[in-house]
Amino acid sequence: MESFPAPSPVLCMTGSIVAGCFVSRLVSVEADLLRGRGEHVAVVELDALDLPVFHERIERDGLPPAVLQLKELIAAARVLVLGAP
C-alpha cells in the first residue's frame, strides 16, 4: 500500500484502476502545473490504497485507517482535483 502524503492545501486524486492511464497522467500534469505556480500539492492514487467499497457494516463497525487518513487529507485541502474514468 502506498503511504499517505502530508496534508496539503491542494489535493489531487485519481480513481482509475489502470496504472498510467490518461486520467492519471492528466491529474499528474495538473499537479505539476500547480506546483509550478508555487502551490504545495499532495497526490493520492486511490487504487494504491486499501479502501473498502461502501458497506453499512464497515461504517457502523468503524472506518479503516486508510479511510480516516484520506478524510483528514480532504479536510485539510482548500482545493481538490479529482480524476475519474
Protein Blocks (a to p, Z undefined) as FASTA:
>chain_A
ZZdddddfbdcddfbfbehiaklmmmmmmmmmmmmnopacddddfklpccddddfklmmn
opafklmmmmmmmmmpmbdcdddZZ
